[in-house]
Amino acid sequence: MNKLLSYLSITALVLLTAGCSEDNPKSEHKGLTGYVIEANYEKNALLVAESDKTAKDGKYGAEWYSLNDDAILLDSQKSKVLFTDIEVGAEVETWSTLPSLESYPSQTDLSKLILAEDVKHPNHPMVQKKAIQIALNYVKSRTGKSDIFIVQNVVSSKSEWIIHIYHFNTEQEYELSIHAETGEVKHITEKSS
């Protein structure tokens, strides 16, 4: 009788435990592919905005991602990276498990991120990420604001990085020329959209 009672107790415990577990694990969905515009390492958060490569109909998605406990962070070779390795100007692909909050920029969790390899200038040592950092800092210093900026496009010329930035809040467009050896901002054009 004791064996039967023990067997029934164990079976009931297994069934209760299985019934309390999550039937549907959180499904992961693709987030944005774009550039990191801001990084808050204290809050484990990144602001990612689409560029011309991925924006649809001239509408640039922007999203704050908060690192979740099970997040997987990888480089382009699928090796693990630290959250602090993901810098402003880096190109990333993101995934999340939660729906985005309705705002601009929207907000969600970060379950997976793939960090693209740094693009090197063909004639100088400066990588694209560094040029983007210089460009964003320059525009922020000119506007005196840290609003939402979109890195629309980045190309290299013989000795420069040419970067187009859109200031979402003021609808201003900036074309910056960053010297790829010295980091000097050589010229700027501005226009309203």
Disulfide bonds with the S-S distance in Angstrom:
none
